[in-house]
Amino acid sequence: MTAGCRSELLTRVRRGVATEPDRLALDAHLGTCASCRMSWVLALDFDAAGAAEPGDAELLARIVNAAIGGAVIDLPCEGAPARSAWLYAAAASSPGASPTASTAERLFREANDARRAGRSRRAIELYRALQRGFASSPEATLSLVSLGGLLLHDGSPAAALAQFDRYLGVAGPRPLAVEALYGRGRALRALGRAGDEAQAWRRLLREHPGSPYVEHARRRLAELGG
């Protein structure tokens, strides 16, 4: 994301507290910012599913693939924050786009294609190649959450935790921070780190009190004894 990104608009719309001018401003911004468009379609998909559960990989891959392909998609997301159903999807390239950006987009697209096909090992390889070769690209940043979810699903919670923590450590706007925190809590649960898991849920409640994951966080805290 760039310094001009409007992550606060994404947050307000997702929480359901945005005004009509906020929604109009977000629509206008999504029409000009490819990075925010990718972040938005990812975030909306997480919201629609209710949580980034392992079974979401195919749907997530389809949405990201549409975004990278530059299509405008109409996604019926039951339970998603109220706003226009039209999502501005990310353009794969634009006139004058750098070869580096195009390669990062290609790796991101191929990684999600592999996820959709159920080729987890290949998807993991491609996500890691993206992160190694194009660490500063928006695709690499977004892939931290996607790869974290995939690793968690594949039974590697420690590696998943590292991905979520890297995303949460990124400077600047982090529109998928709540998804990363949710994944972090799940990874810590899988690792049997009850104390750290409880801290993760408390942080989620403190920093994202209007997120779709609040009930899950409260339920886990109750199960952990508060």
Buried (B, 14 or more C-beta within 10 A) or exposed (E): BEEEBBBEBBBBBBBEEBEEEBBEBBBEBBEEBBBBBBBBBBBBBBBBBBBBBEEBBEBBBBBBBBBBBBBEBEBEBEEBBEBEEEBBBBBBBEEEEEEEBEBBBBBBBBBBBBBBEEBBEBBBBBBBBBBEEBEEBBBBBBBBBBBBBBBBBBEBBEBBBBBBBBBBEBEEBBBBBBBBBBBBBBBBBBBEBBEBBBBBBBBBBEEBEEBBBBEBBEEBBEEEEE
